[in-house]
Amino acid sequence: MSTAYEQDGRVAQKQRTRAALVAAAQGLVAQGHTPTVEDAAEAASISRTTAYRYFPNQRVLLAAAHPETAMVSMLPTNAPSDPIERVDLVVKRFTRMILATEKQQRTMLRLSLEDSPAELPLRQGRAIGWLTEALEPARDQLRSDGMRSLVFALRSATGIEALVWLKDVAGLSNTEALRLMRWSARALVRAALDDAGYVG
């Protein structure tokens, strides 16, 4: 989300500056750090004063640097109509992205468990939106309560929280964890559709 400062004056140059700060923060997080605004400014060779015009604090910076921030949909343009296949496509892409950006994801998970503001990505429900979109063909049969329950169940079985448990507690490999999350998602959707009497 841009600030009023970014929307006035030399907008293109400000967009480049903001992008450089975000890229610097992403690079630092990928190395296992939790960068401050000052850290990102130094890495991007931008003054601290300038950096704070874009990001007033560390949490706003980390939210902007989160891998999911710019993602609108997880479905391909030629997505199938079958809800099980649609959910599988979303979960497959979502879990692979989580694994590819695991250090960033773990950082945001840790921060989200603290007494933190709602702007953190893990509290904004982006994955909820992607899963809801995947289930659109079955909306009428699932009804609002069934849709909500299924989406929440799917979200609890996927994402960084599930990955951390499967790897750190259950001791699964990356491949095993991703396979299990996809299996769980398909099983949940199939069970919910059967209960709702869904006919595709």
N, C-alpha and C positions, 0 to 999 in steps of 0.2 A: 504494500500500500504506500503510495507516494505521499509526501507531505506538502503543505502549502508552499514551502520554500522551493520545492522541486518543480512546481507548476508555474512558476513565474520567471520571467527573464530568459536566460539562455537555456531553454529546456533540454535541447539535444545534448549539450555539454554536461548538464546536470545528470541526465540519464546515464551518460558514460561514467561519470564519477560514482554514481550510486552503484552501477553494475560492477565497477572495479572494487568497491568496498564489499559488496556481496560475494564476489568471486574470492576475494582475499579471506573473508570469513569462512567460506566453504572449504578453501584449501587448508586453513588452520584446523578446522574441525576434523577434516579427513585425516589429519596427522595425529589426532587424538587430543587436541587442545579444546578448551572452551574459551574462545577469544572474547576479549573486551572490545569496546569501540576503539580504544587506543591501539590495541593489537592489530585490528583490521586496518586502521589508518596507517600504521607503520608498514605493514606488509604491502599495502597498496601505494605507498609513497605519497600519501595525502595527509595534509595537516590535521591534527586532532580537532581543531576548531571547526574545520570544514566537515569532518566526519560527523560531528555531533549535530550539525544542521540536518543531516539525513537520518541519523539514528540517535535519538536522545538517550538511549540506554542499551545495555547489553542484550536484554530480552527482545527488544524490537529488532536489533541486528540479527540475532539468531533466528527469529521467526522469518525474516526476509531471506535468510540463507538456507532455510530448510528445503530439502529436495522436492517436497510435495507442493510447495507454495504456488507454483505456476501451472500445475497440472489441472486441466479442466475435466477430462474424461479419460477413462482407462479402456474404453471400447474402441475397436477399429471402425473405420467408416462403413465397412461391409459386415457389421456384426450380425450374427444369426438371430433368429427370433426365439429360439428355445432358451428359457431362463436358466436352465442348468448350464448350458454351454456358455451363455453370456456371463454368468457369475464365475465360471471357471476361467474364462479369458481375463476378467478383471482381477481375480485373485492371483492368477499366474503372473500377470504384469506387475501387480502391486507388491507381491512377495519378492519378486526378483529385484524390484527397485529398492525395497527395504534392505535386502541383502547387499546390494551394490553400494548402498549409502549407510551401512550399518553403524559406523562410528558416529555420524551425524544423528542418526535416529536414536541411538543410545543416549547421546547428549540431551536431545530434546525430551526423551522419556524421563531422564533424571530430573530435568528442570520442571517437567509437568507434574511430578510427584511432590514438588516443593510447594510452598504457599505462593503460587505464581499467578499472574494475571491471565485473563481469558484469551489474550491475543496469541498465545503459543499455539503452533500448528496442531499439536496432538489434541487440543481442546476445541478445534474448529470444525471437526466432523467432515473433513474432505473425503475420507474413505467411506463414510456413511452415504455421502452423495453418490459416489461411484457405484456402490453396491445397490443403492436404490434405483439408479438408472439401469443397472443390469437386470433388475427384477420387474421393470415396467410392463413387459408382456403379461405378467401374472398378477398385476395390481388388482384387477376386478375380483378375481377369485380369492386372493389372499385377504382382501379387505384391509382397512387401515391398521387395525390392531395386529393382524397376522403379518403384514408387511413390516411393521415396526419391530415386532419381536424377532422376525427372521433376520432383518438387517443387523440388529444388535447382536444376535447370536453369531452371525457371520463375522462381524467386526471383532468379537471377543476371541474368535478362533484364528484370526489372521493379524498381520501387522507386527510391529516391533515387540509389543508385549508378549505375544505368543512365541515369536522367534527367540526372545531372551529365555523364556521358560524351557522351550524345547531344546535349546542348545546348552544353557547353563545348568539347568536342573535335570532334564531328562538325558542329557549327554548325546543328543543326536548330531549328526553331521549336517552341514548346510543342505546337502541334497535330500537327506532324510526329512529334515524339518520342512523344507518347501513342499515335498511330496505329501507329507502328512497334513499340512495346512490346506492344500488343494483337495485332498481326499475328504477332510472334515467339511469343507465348504460344500462340496457336491452332495455329501450325505445329508447335510442340514437342509439344503434346498429341496432335494428329492423327498425327504420326509415331510417338509412343510407343504409341498405341492400335493403329495398323496393325501395328507390330512384335509386339504382344501378341496379335493376332488378336481384338481386342475386337469383340463384336457387341452393340449396344445393344438 
